[in-house]
Amino acid sequence: MIINKRQFLILISALLLSVSMMAQTALDEIRECPEKSGGVYYAYPVPTQRLTPAPKGYKPFYISHYGRHGSRYLLSDNDYKRALDALRTANDNGALTEKGRDVLSKMEIIWQEAQYHGDQLAPLGRRQHRGIAERMYRNYPEVFKQKDRKITARSTTSMRVTISMIAFVERLHELNAKLNIDWDNSSENMQYLNYHTQEYNRVKNDFNGWRRVQSQFGARGIPSERFTAQLISDPSKAGINVGGLMGQIYNVAVDLQNMETDINLLDLFTPEELYEQWRNENAWFYPCDGPSPLNQGSAIESCKPLLKHFVDKAEDAIAGRGDMATLRFGHDGNVIPLAAIMHLKNCDAVEEDLHKIDQVWRDYFVSPMGANIQLIFYRKKGNDDILVKFLHNERETSIPVSTDMAPYYHWKDVKAFFEKQLEN
């Protein structure tokens, strides 16, 4: 096949990106950006890459989207309080170093913001979704000029997800008050936005299955002596489980990037310590919700209603009876299997050995806070061939389907590929 100059440049760029990502280890990435050690707590990285222009004559007419809620606080107030109480106790017993007392004072400030906010969307989370909405509107203006079409927005019943959706549609309304937006957060949406089969629930709660393997991986031991020596002057006097302090402070440290405070605790850790702590988290989310063989395909199976929803709504839009945009809002436990069943690049690797997962799959890449998957549909006047482009966290990505105009795909080929995934 003869390719033109534009296609050649696209191919070279894709190859260079692939080589670059393969060459850099997770430890290298965490060295460069310690915030990535937060895994699914990694605050949404605002895209800077330029988007590839559509083939000549093709215009966007429909957007199909799934987004995770934005940045949030830790799941429970106790996730902050455990670290704070440990430091308070050690201080009362006269066992904190000068640095330990400094960290305690910082934790007191952090607690002032975090208290009563466990599990809630952070202000940054709202700003993230407003930004994603605005970039969507600016990048694909033709989609939002269709006066006879509406936007459908649906969220799970979770409050942090609902508020993320509201922030998103609120920004769209600010940009164009004439947009017809129908939004809802009823339990009915859970049948595809956050669906889990009985088998998924059984496997997830089987402590003799992947959770036993994951627990054994986590029990390998992460040296904590260097870390605790910074904070604790005399472990025998501290009156706390000194060995658990590193993990407790790590949990708080990685979430600070999602909060309003400018306090940083990541500098207490070496890159290697952050990497090992993150590996424990990565080794949880991959077998729980990813394409890991350890969950026996239950995560992918649970995601099939969501993938079918993508296909059905796209067919409606192509037929002229559907939305101009279908916006869906949920959780990391949905983004992760959706990215896998769609086979988005670097999201679908299969690896059974938990010690090797970080070589092929990284949760901070697949599903940071505010993660989203967007399918942008294009048509050309007088041409029945529909094109689609995939965005993962607003960056162009690829799937294993042949195309002569990457990063654009022929919808008929993508639809056939998706239907095959639904049949498997």
C-alpha positions as a Markdown table, in Angstrom:
| # | Residue | x | y | z |
|---|---|---|---|---|
| 1 | Met | 0.0 | 0.0 | 0.0 |
| 2 | Ile | 1.3 | 3.4 | -0.9 |
| 3 | Ile | 1.0 | 6.0 | 1.8 |
| 4 | Asn | 1.2 | 9.8 | 1.5 |
| 5 | Lys | 3.4 | 12.1 | 3.4 |
| 6 | Arg | 0.7 | 12.9 | 6.1 |
| 7 | Gln | 0.1 | 9.2 | 6.7 |
| 8 | Phe | 3.8 | 8.6 | 6.9 |
| 9 | Leu | 4.3 | 11.3 | 9.6 |
| 10 | Ile | 1.4 | 9.9 | 11.6 |
| 11 | Leu | 2.8 | 6.4 | 11.4 |
| 12 | Ile | 6.3 | 7.6 | 12.5 |
| 13 | Ser | 4.8 | 9.6 | 15.4 |
| 14 | Ala | 2.8 | 6.6 | 16.6 |
| 15 | Leu | 5.9 | 4.4 | 16.5 |
| 16 | Leu | 8.0 | 6.9 | 18.4 |
| 17 | Leu | 5.3 | 7.3 | 21.1 |
| 18 | Ser | 5.1 | 3.5 | 21.4 |
| 19 | Val | 8.9 | 3.1 | 21.7 |
| 20 | Ser | 9.0 | 6.0 | 24.2 |
| 21 | Met | 6.4 | 4.4 | 26.5 |
| 22 | Met | 8.0 | 1.0 | 26.4 |
| 23 | Ala | 11.4 | 2.4 | 27.2 |
| 24 | Gln | 10.3 | 4.1 | 30.4 |
| 25 | Thr | 9.6 | 2.1 | 33.5 |
| 26 | Ala | 7.0 | 2.9 | 36.1 |
| 27 | Leu | 9.8 | 3.8 | 38.5 |
| 28 | Asp | 11.2 | 6.2 | 35.9 |
| 29 | Glu | 7.8 | 7.8 | 35.5 |
| 30 | Ile | 7.4 | 8.2 | 39.3 |
| 31 | Arg | 10.8 | 9.7 | 39.5 |
| 32 | Glu | 9.8 | 12.3 | 37.0 |
| 33 | Cys | 6.3 | 12.8 | 38.4 |
| 34 | Pro | 5.9 | 11.6 | 42.0 |
| 35 | Glu | 2.2 | 12.4 | 41.8 |
| 36 | Lys | 1.8 | 9.3 | 39.6 |
| 37 | Ser | 2.5 | 7.2 | 42.6 |
| 38 | Gly | -1.1 | 8.0 | 43.6 |
| 39 | Gly | -2.3 | 5.6 | 41.0 |
| 40 | Val | -6.1 | 6.2 | 40.7 |
| 41 | Tyr | -5.6 | 9.2 | 42.9 |
| 42 | Tyr | -3.3 | 10.8 | 40.2 |
| 43 | Ala | -4.9 | 14.2 | 39.5 |
| 44 | Tyr | -6.2 | 14.5 | 35.9 |
| 45 | Pro | -3.3 | 15.5 | 33.6 |
| 46 | Val | -4.5 | 18.3 | 31.3 |
| 47 | Pro | -3.7 | 17.4 | 27.7 |
| 48 | Thr | -1.3 | 19.5 | 25.7 |
| 49 | Gln | -1.0 | 17.4 | 22.5 |
| 50 | Arg | -2.4 | 18.8 | 19.3 |
| 51 | Leu | -5.3 | 16.8 | 17.7 |
| 52 | Thr | -5.0 | 15.4 | 14.2 |
| 53 | Pro | -7.2 | 17.2 | 11.7 |
| 54 | Ala | -10.0 | 15.1 | 10.2 |
| 55 | Pro | -9.6 | 13.8 | 6.7 |
| 56 | Lys | -10.8 | 16.4 | 4.1 |
| 57 | Gly | -14.5 | 16.9 | 4.0 |
| 58 | Tyr | -15.3 | 15.0 | 7.2 |
| 59 | Lys | -17.0 | 16.9 | 10.1 |
| 60 | Pro | -17.8 | 15.7 | 13.6 |
| 61 | Phe | -21.5 | 15.1 | 14.3 |
| 62 | Tyr | -21.7 | 12.9 | 17.4 |
| 63 | Ile | -19.7 | 12.4 | 20.7 |
| 64 | Ser | -20.0 | 9.3 | 22.8 |
| 65 | His | -18.3 | 9.7 | 26.2 |
| 66 | Tyr | -17.7 | 7.9 | 29.6 |
| 67 | Gly | -16.0 | 9.9 | 32.4 |
| 68 | Arg | -14.9 | 9.0 | 35.8 |
| 69 | His | -15.7 | 11.5 | 38.6 |
| 70 | Gly | -13.1 | 14.2 | 39.2 |
| 71 | Ser | -10.6 | 14.5 | 42.1 |
| 72 | Arg | -11.9 | 13.5 | 45.4 |
| 73 | Tyr | -10.9 | 13.2 | 49.0 |
| 74 | Leu | -9.9 | 9.8 | 50.5 |
| 75 | Leu | -12.8 | 7.4 | 50.9 |
| 76 | Ser | -13.1 | 8.0 | 54.7 |
| 77 | Asp | -12.2 | 10.7 | 57.2 |
| 78 | Asn | -10.4 | 7.9 | 59.1 |
| 79 | Asp | -7.9 | 7.6 | 56.2 |
| 80 | Tyr | -6.6 | 11.0 | 57.3 |
| 81 | Lys | -7.3 | 10.5 | 61.0 |
| 82 | Arg | -5.2 | 7.3 | 61.4 |
| 83 | Ala | -2.0 | 9.1 | 60.4 |
| 84 | Leu | -2.8 | 12.2 | 62.4 |
| 85 | Asp | -3.6 | 10.2 | 65.5 |
| 86 | Ala | -0.5 | 8.2 | 65.2 |
| 87 | Leu | 1.7 | 11.3 | 65.0 |
| 88 | Arg | -0.3 | 12.9 | 67.9 |
| 89 | Thr | 0.3 | 9.9 | 70.1 |
| 90 | Ala | 4.0 | 9.7 | 69.3 |
| 91 | Asn | 4.3 | 13.4 | 70.0 |
| 92 | Asp | 2.6 | 13.1 | 73.3 |
| 93 | Asn | 5.1 | 10.3 | 74.2 |
| 94 | Gly | 8.0 | 12.6 | 73.2 |
| 95 | Ala | 9.0 | 10.3 | 70.4 |
| 96 | Leu | 8.9 | 12.7 | 67.4 |
| 97 | Thr | 11.9 | 14.2 | 65.7 |
| 98 | Glu | 12.0 | 17.8 | 64.6 |
| 99 | Lys | 10.8 | 16.7 | 61.2 |
| 100 | Gly | 8.2 | 14.6 | 62.8 |
| 101 | Arg | 6.8 | 17.5 | 64.6 |
| 102 | Asp | 6.8 | 19.5 | 61.4 |
| 103 | Val | 4.8 | 16.8 | 59.6 |
| 104 | Leu | 2.4 | 16.7 | 62.5 |
| 105 | Ser | 1.7 | 20.4 | 62.2 |
| 106 | Lys | 1.1 | 19.9 | 58.4 |
| 107 | Met | -1.2 | 17.0 | 59.1 |
| 108 | Glu | -3.2 | 19.3 | 61.5 |
| 109 | Ile | -3.7 | 21.8 | 58.7 |
| 110 | Ile | -4.6 | 19.0 | 56.2 |
| 111 | Trp | -7.2 | 17.7 | 58.7 |
| 112 | Gln | -8.9 | 21.1 | 58.8 |
| 113 | Glu | -9.7 | 20.7 | 55.1 |
| 114 | Ala | -10.3 | 17.0 | 55.0 |
| 115 | Gln | -12.6 | 16.6 | 58.0 |
| 116 | Tyr | -16.2 | 15.8 | 57.0 |
| 117 | His | -15.1 | 15.4 | 53.4 |
| 118 | Gly | -14.3 | 11.7 | 53.1 |
| 119 | Asp | -15.6 | 10.2 | 49.9 |
| 120 | Gln | -16.6 | 13.6 | 48.5 |
| 121 | Leu | -15.7 | 15.4 | 45.3 |
| 122 | Ala | -13.0 | 18.0 | 45.8 |
| 123 | Pro | -13.3 | 21.5 | 44.3 |
| 124 | Leu | -10.6 | 20.5 | 41.8 |
| 125 | Gly | -12.9 | 17.7 | 40.6 |
| 126 | Arg | -15.5 | 20.2 | 39.6 |
| 127 | Arg | -12.9 | 22.3 | 37.8 |
| 128 | Gln | -11.6 | 19.2 | 36.0 |
| 129 | His | -15.0 | 18.4 | 34.5 |
| 130 | Arg | -15.6 | 22.0 | 33.6 |
| 131 | Gly | -12.3 | 22.0 | 31.7 |
| 132 | Ile | -13.0 | 18.7 | 29.9 |
| 133 | Ala | -16.5 | 20.0 | 28.9 |
| 134 | Glu | -15.0 | 23.3 | 27.6 |
| 135 | Arg | -12.3 | 21.6 | 25.5 |
| 136 | Met | -14.9 | 19.2 | 24.1 |
| 137 | Tyr | -17.1 | 22.2 | 23.1 |
| 138 | Arg | -14.1 | 24.1 | 21.6 |
| 139 | Asn | -12.6 | 21.2 | 19.8 |
| 140 | Tyr | -15.8 | 19.9 | 18.1 |
| 141 | Pro | -18.0 | 23.0 | 17.6 |
| 142 | Glu | -19.9 | 21.4 | 14.7 |
| 143 | Val | -21.4 | 18.8 | 17.1 |
| 144 | Phe | -23.0 | 21.5 | 19.3 |
| 145 | Lys | -24.5 | 23.5 | 16.4 |
| 146 | Gln | -27.1 | 20.9 | 15.6 |
| 147 | Lys | -30.3 | 22.6 | 16.7 |
| 148 | Asp | -32.5 | 19.5 | 16.3 |
| 149 | Arg | -30.5 | 17.2 | 18.5 |
| 150 | Lys | -30.0 | 17.0 | 22.3 |
| 151 | Ile | -27.3 | 16.1 | 24.8 |
| 152 | Thr | -28.1 | 13.2 | 27.1 |
| 153 | Ala | -26.1 | 13.1 | 30.4 |
| 154 | Arg | -26.4 | 10.2 | 32.8 |
| 155 | Ser | -24.5 | 9.4 | 36.1 |
| 156 | Thr | -24.4 | 6.8 | 38.7 |
| 157 | Thr | -26.2 | 7.5 | 42.0 |
| 158 | Ser | -23.0 | 8.4 | 43.7 |
| 159 | Met | -23.0 | 12.0 | 44.8 |
| 160 | Arg | -19.4 | 12.7 | 43.7 |
| 161 | Val | -20.3 | 11.4 | 40.2 |
| 162 | Thr | -23.5 | 13.3 | 40.0 |
| 163 | Ile | -21.7 | 16.6 | 41.0 |
| 164 | Ser | -19.1 | 15.8 | 38.3 |
| 165 | Met | -21.8 | 15.5 | 35.7 |
| 166 | Ile | -23.5 | 18.7 | 36.9 |
| 167 | Ala | -20.2 | 20.6 | 36.6 |
| 168 | Phe | -19.7 | 19.3 | 33.1 |
| 169 | Val | -23.2 | 20.1 | 31.8 |
| 170 | Glu | -23.2 | 23.4 | 33.7 |
| 171 | Arg | -20.1 | 24.5 | 31.7 |
| 172 | Leu | -21.7 | 23.5 | 28.4 |
| 173 | His | -24.7 | 25.6 | 29.3 |
| 174 | Glu | -22.5 | 28.5 | 30.1 |
| 175 | Leu | -20.9 | 28.2 | 26.7 |
| 176 | Asn | -24.2 | 27.8 | 24.9 |
| 177 | Ala | -27.4 | 28.5 | 26.8 |
| 178 | Lys | -29.5 | 27.1 | 23.9 |
| 179 | Leu | -28.2 | 23.6 | 24.3 |
| 180 | Asn | -30.9 | 21.0 | 25.1 |
| 181 | Ile | -29.4 | 18.9 | 27.9 |
| 182 | Asp | -31.3 | 16.1 | 29.5 |
| 183 | Trp | -29.5 | 14.8 | 32.7 |
| 184 | Asp | -30.4 | 12.2 | 35.3 |
| 185 | Asn | -28.8 | 10.2 | 38.1 |
| 186 | Ser | -31.4 | 7.6 | 38.8 |
| 187 | Ser | -30.8 | 4.0 | 39.8 |
| 188 | Glu | -31.9 | 2.9 | 36.3 |
| 189 | Asn | -28.6 | 4.1 | 35.0 |
| 190 | Met | -26.7 | 1.6 | 37.1 |
| 191 | Gln | -27.7 | -1.2 | 34.8 |
| 192 | Tyr | -25.0 | -0.1 | 32.3 |
| 193 | Leu | -23.0 | 2.7 | 33.9 |
| 194 | Asn | -21.9 | 0.6 | 36.9 |
| 195 | Tyr | -23.1 | -2.9 | 36.3 |
| 196 | His | -21.5 | -5.9 | 37.9 |
| 197 | Thr | -22.5 | -9.6 | 37.3 |
| 198 | Gln | -23.0 | -12.0 | 40.2 |
| 199 | Glu | -19.9 | -13.8 | 39.0 |
| 200 | Tyr | -17.9 | -10.5 | 39.3 |
| 201 | Asn | -19.1 | -10.0 | 42.9 |
| 202 | Arg | -18.4 | -13.7 | 43.7 |
| 203 | Val | -14.8 | -13.5 | 42.4 |
| 204 | Lys | -14.1 | -10.1 | 44.0 |
| 205 | Asn | -15.1 | -11.4 | 47.4 |
| 206 | Asp | -13.4 | -14.8 | 47.1 |
| 207 | Phe | -10.5 | -14.5 | 49.5 |
| 208 | Asn | -9.1 | -17.8 | 48.1 |
| 209 | Gly | -8.9 | -16.3 | 44.6 |
| 210 | Trp | -7.1 | -13.2 | 43.3 |
| 211 | Arg | -7.4 | -11.4 | 46.6 |
| 212 | Arg | -5.2 | -14.1 | 48.3 |
| 213 | Val | -2.6 | -13.7 | 45.5 |
| 214 | Gln | -2.8 | -9.9 | 45.9 |
| 215 | Ser | -2.5 | -10.1 | 49.7 |
| 216 | Gln | 0.6 | -12.3 | 49.4 |
| 217 | Phe | 2.1 | -9.7 | 47.0 |
| 218 | Gly | 1.4 | -6.9 | 49.4 |
| 219 | Ala | 3.0 | -8.9 | 52.3 |
| 220 | Arg | 6.4 | -9.1 | 50.5 |
| 221 | Gly | 7.4 | -6.2 | 52.7 |
| 222 | Ile | 8.5 | -2.7 | 51.9 |
| 223 | Pro | 11.4 | -1.4 | 54.0 |
| 224 | Ser | 10.2 | 1.4 | 56.2 |
| 225 | Glu | 13.1 | 2.0 | 58.6 |
| 226 | Arg | 14.6 | 4.9 | 56.6 |
| 227 | Phe | 11.2 | 6.6 | 56.3 |
| 228 | Thr | 10.2 | 6.3 | 60.0 |
| 229 | Ala | 13.6 | 7.3 | 61.2 |
| 230 | Gln | 12.9 | 10.8 | 59.8 |
| 231 | Leu | 9.9 | 11.1 | 62.1 |
| 232 | Ile | 10.3 | 8.9 | 65.1 |
| 233 | Ser | 13.2 | 9.4 | 67.4 |
| 234 | Asp | 12.6 | 6.4 | 69.7 |
| 235 | Pro | 10.2 | 3.7 | 68.3 |
| 236 | Ser | 10.1 | 2.0 | 71.7 |
| 237 | Lys | 8.6 | 5.1 | 73.3 |
| 238 | Ala | 6.2 | 6.0 | 70.4 |
| 239 | Gly | 3.3 | 4.0 | 71.6 |
| 240 | Ile | 2.1 | 3.3 | 68.0 |
| 241 | Asn | 2.6 | 0.7 | 65.3 |
| 242 | Val | 5.7 | 2.4 | 63.8 |
| 243 | Gly | 5.8 | -0.1 | 60.9 |
| 244 | Gly | 2.4 | 1.0 | 59.6 |
| 245 | Leu | 3.2 | 4.7 | 59.7 |
| 246 | Met | 4.7 | 4.9 | 56.2 |
| 247 | Gly | 1.6 | 3.4 | 54.5 |
| 248 | Gln | -0.7 | 5.7 | 56.5 |
| 249 | Ile | 1.2 | 8.8 | 55.5 |
| 250 | Tyr | 1.5 | 7.6 | 51.9 |
| 251 | Asn | -2.3 | 7.4 | 51.6 |
| 252 | Val | -2.6 | 11.0 | 52.7 |
| 253 | Ala | 0.4 | 12.2 | 50.7 |
| 254 | Val | -0.8 | 11.0 | 47.3 |
| 255 | Asp | -4.2 | 12.6 | 47.8 |
| 256 | Leu | -2.9 | 16.0 | 48.6 |
| 257 | Gln | -2.7 | 16.7 | 44.8 |
| 258 | Asn | -6.5 | 16.5 | 44.7 |
| 259 | Met | -7.0 | 18.9 | 47.6 |
| 260 | Glu | -6.9 | 22.7 | 47.8 |
| 261 | Thr | -3.9 | 22.8 | 50.2 |
| 262 | Asp | -0.4 | 23.4 | 48.8 |
| 263 | Ile | 1.2 | 21.1 | 51.4 |
| 264 | Asn | 3.5 | 18.4 | 50.0 |
| 265 | Leu | 4.3 | 15.2 | 51.8 |
| 266 | Leu | 5.6 | 13.2 | 48.8 |
| 267 | Asp | 9.1 | 14.6 | 49.5 |
| 268 | Leu | 9.2 | 12.4 | 52.6 |
| 269 | Phe | 9.6 | 9.4 | 50.4 |
| 270 | Thr | 12.3 | 8.2 | 48.1 |
| 271 | Pro | 11.1 | 7.4 | 44.5 |
| 272 | Glu | 11.7 | 3.7 | 45.3 |
| 273 | Glu | 9.4 | 3.9 | 48.3 |
| 274 | Leu | 6.7 | 5.6 | 46.4 |
| 275 | Tyr | 7.1 | 3.1 | 43.6 |
| 276 | Glu | 6.7 | 0.1 | 45.9 |
| 277 | Gln | 3.7 | 1.5 | 47.7 |
| 278 | Trp | 2.1 | 2.3 | 44.3 |
| 279 | Arg | 2.8 | -1.3 | 43.1 |
| 280 | Asn | 0.5 | -2.6 | 45.9 |
| 281 | Glu | -2.3 | -0.4 | 44.6 |
| 282 | Asn | -1.7 | -1.2 | 41.0 |
| 283 | Ala | -1.7 | -4.9 | 41.9 |
| 284 | Trp | -5.2 | -4.4 | 43.4 |
| 285 | Phe | -6.9 | -2.5 | 40.6 |
| 286 | Tyr | -5.6 | -4.7 | 37.7 |
| 287 | Pro | -7.0 | -8.0 | 39.0 |
| 288 | Cys | -10.1 | -6.4 | 40.4 |
| 289 | Asp | -11.3 | -4.5 | 37.4 |
| 290 | Gly | -8.8 | -5.0 | 34.6 |
| 291 | Pro | -8.1 | -7.6 | 31.9 |
| 292 | Ser | -6.2 | -9.8 | 34.4 |
| 293 | Pro | -6.7 | -13.6 | 34.0 |
| 294 | Leu | -7.0 | -13.8 | 37.8 |
| 295 | Asn | -10.5 | -12.4 | 37.7 |
| 296 | Gln | -11.6 | -15.0 | 35.2 |
| 297 | Gly | -12.9 | -12.4 | 32.7 |
| 298 | Ser | -15.6 | -11.2 | 35.2 |
| 299 | Ala | -14.6 | -7.5 | 35.0 |
| 300 | Ile | -14.8 | -7.5 | 31.2 |
| 301 | Glu | -18.1 | -9.4 | 31.2 |
| 302 | Ser | -19.6 | -6.8 | 33.6 |
| 303 | Cys | -18.6 | -4.1 | 31.1 |
| 304 | Lys | -20.5 | -5.5 | 28.2 |
| 305 | Pro | -23.8 | -3.6 | 28.8 |
| 306 | Leu | -21.8 | -0.4 | 28.8 |
| 307 | Leu | -20.0 | -1.3 | 25.5 |
| 308 | Lys | -23.4 | -2.3 | 24.0 |
| 309 | His | -24.8 | 1.1 | 25.0 |
| 310 | Phe | -21.9 | 2.8 | 23.1 |
| 311 | Val | -22.8 | 0.8 | 20.0 |
| 312 | Asp | -26.5 | 1.3 | 20.2 |
| 313 | Lys | -26.3 | 5.0 | 20.8 |
| 314 | Ala | -23.9 | 5.4 | 18.0 |
| 315 | Glu | -26.2 | 3.6 | 15.6 |
| 316 | Asp | -29.1 | 5.9 | 16.7 |
| 317 | Ala | -27.0 | 9.0 | 16.1 |
| 318 | Ile | -25.9 | 7.8 | 12.7 |
| 319 | Ala | -29.5 | 7.2 | 11.8 |
| 320 | Gly | -30.4 | 10.7 | 12.8 |
| 321 | Arg | -32.6 | 9.8 | 15.7 |
| 322 | Gly | -30.2 | 10.0 | 18.6 |
| 323 | Asp | -28.1 | 12.5 | 20.6 |
| 324 | Met | -25.5 | 15.0 | 19.4 |
| 325 | Ala | -23.6 | 13.8 | 22.5 |
| 326 | Thr | -24.1 | 11.0 | 25.0 |
| 327 | Leu | -22.3 | 11.8 | 28.2 |
| 328 | Arg | -21.9 | 9.1 | 30.9 |
| 329 | Phe | -20.4 | 9.5 | 34.3 |
| 330 | Gly | -19.1 | 6.8 | 36.7 |
| 331 | His | -16.1 | 5.3 | 38.4 |
| 332 | Asp | -12.6 | 3.9 | 37.9 |
| 333 | Gly | -14.1 | 0.5 | 38.2 |
| 334 | Asn | -15.9 | 1.1 | 35.0 |
| 335 | Val | -13.3 | 3.1 | 33.0 |
| 336 | Ile | -10.7 | 0.4 | 33.6 |
| 337 | Pro | -12.7 | -2.5 | 32.1 |
| 338 | Leu | -14.2 | -0.3 | 29.4 |
| 339 | Ala | -10.7 | 0.7 | 28.2 |
| 340 | Ala | -9.8 | -3.0 | 28.3 |
| 341 | Ile | -12.8 | -4.3 | 26.3 |
| 342 | Met | -12.3 | -1.5 | 23.7 |
| 343 | His | -8.6 | -2.6 | 23.6 |
| 344 | Leu | -7.3 | 1.0 | 24.0 |
| 345 | Lys | -3.6 | 1.1 | 23.6 |
| 346 | Asn | -1.7 | 0.3 | 26.9 |
| 347 | Cys | -5.0 | -0.6 | 28.6 |
| 348 | Asp | -5.6 | -4.2 | 27.6 |
| 349 | Ala | -2.4 | -6.1 | 28.5 |
| 350 | Val | -2.9 | -9.6 | 30.0 |
| 351 | Glu | -0.4 | -10.6 | 32.7 |
| 352 | Glu | -0.9 | -13.1 | 35.5 |
| 353 | Asp | 2.2 | -12.4 | 37.5 |
| 354 | Leu | 1.5 | -9.5 | 39.9 |
| 355 | His | 5.3 | -8.8 | 40.0 |
| 356 | Lys | 5.2 | -8.0 | 36.3 |
| 357 | Ile | 2.0 | -6.0 | 36.0 |
| 358 | Asp | 3.7 | -2.6 | 36.2 |
| 359 | Gln | 5.7 | -3.5 | 33.1 |
| 360 | Val | 2.5 | -3.6 | 31.0 |
| 361 | Trp | -0.3 | -1.9 | 32.8 |
| 362 | Arg | -0.4 | 1.2 | 35.1 |
| 363 | Asp | -3.5 | 2.5 | 36.8 |
| 364 | Tyr | -2.4 | 6.1 | 36.8 |
| 365 | Phe | -2.3 | 5.9 | 33.0 |
| 366 | Val | -5.6 | 4.1 | 32.5 |
| 367 | Ser | -7.8 | 5.8 | 35.1 |
| 368 | Pro | -6.5 | 8.9 | 36.9 |
| 369 | Met | -9.1 | 11.2 | 38.6 |
| 370 | Gly | -11.4 | 12.6 | 35.9 |
| 371 | Ala | -10.4 | 9.8 | 33.4 |
| 372 | Asn | -12.5 | 9.7 | 30.3 |
| 373 | Ile | -13.0 | 7.8 | 27.0 |
| 374 | Gln | -14.4 | 9.7 | 24.1 |
| 375 | Leu | -15.5 | 8.5 | 20.7 |
| 376 | Ile | -15.8 | 11.3 | 18.1 |
| 377 | Phe | -17.9 | 10.4 | 15.1 |
| 378 | Tyr | -17.4 | 12.1 | 11.6 |
| 379 | Arg | -19.3 | 12.1 | 8.4 |
| 380 | Lys | -18.8 | 13.6 | 4.9 |
| 381 | Lys | -21.6 | 15.0 | 2.8 |
| 382 | Gly | -22.6 | 12.6 | 0.1 |
| 383 | Asn | -20.6 | 9.8 | 1.7 |
| 384 | Asp | -22.1 | 7.0 | 3.8 |
| 385 | Asp | -18.7 | 6.1 | 5.4 |
| 386 | Ile | -18.7 | 7.1 | 9.0 |
| 387 | Leu | -15.4 | 7.6 | 10.7 |
| 388 | Val | -14.6 | 7.5 | 14.4 |
| 389 | Lys | -11.6 | 8.7 | 16.5 |
| 390 | Phe | -10.8 | 7.4 | 20.0 |
| 391 | Leu | -9.6 | 9.7 | 22.8 |
| 392 | His | -8.3 | 8.4 | 26.1 |
| 393 | Asn | -8.1 | 11.2 | 28.6 |
| 394 | Glu | -8.5 | 13.6 | 25.7 |
| 395 | Arg | -5.4 | 12.2 | 23.9 |
| 396 | Glu | -5.7 | 10.4 | 20.6 |
| 397 | Thr | -5.2 | 6.7 | 21.0 |
| 398 | Ser | -5.5 | 3.5 | 18.9 |
| 399 | Ile | -7.3 | 0.1 | 18.9 |
| 400 | Pro | -6.2 | -3.1 | 17.1 |
| 401 | Val | -8.4 | -2.5 | 14.1 |
| 402 | Ser | -6.9 | -1.9 | 10.6 |
| 403 | Thr | -7.3 | 1.6 | 9.2 |
| 404 | Asp | -6.0 | 3.6 | 6.3 |
| 405 | Met | -6.3 | 6.9 | 8.0 |
| 406 | Ala | -5.1 | 6.7 | 11.6 |
| 407 | Pro | -6.0 | 7.9 | 14.2 |
| 408 | Tyr | -9.4 | 7.7 | 12.4 |
| 409 | Tyr | -11.2 | 4.4 | 11.9 |
| 410 | His | -14.1 | 3.3 | 9.7 |
| 411 | Trp | -17.1 | 2.8 | 12.1 |
| 412 | Lys | -18.2 | -0.3 | 10.2 |
| 413 | Asp | -14.9 | -1.9 | 11.2 |
| 414 | Val | -15.0 | -0.7 | 14.7 |
| 415 | Lys | -18.6 | -1.8 | 15.2 |
| 416 | Ala | -17.7 | -5.3 | 13.9 |
| 417 | Phe | -14.8 | -5.4 | 16.3 |
| 418 | Phe | -17.0 | -4.3 | 19.3 |
| 419 | Glu | -19.7 | -6.8 | 18.4 |
| 420 | Lys | -17.0 | -9.5 | 18.5 |
| 421 | Gln | -16.0 | -8.4 | 22.0 |
| 422 | Leu | -19.6 | -8.6 | 23.1 |
| 423 | Glu | -19.9 | -12.2 | 21.7 |
| 424 | Asn | -16.7 | -13.5 | 23.4 |
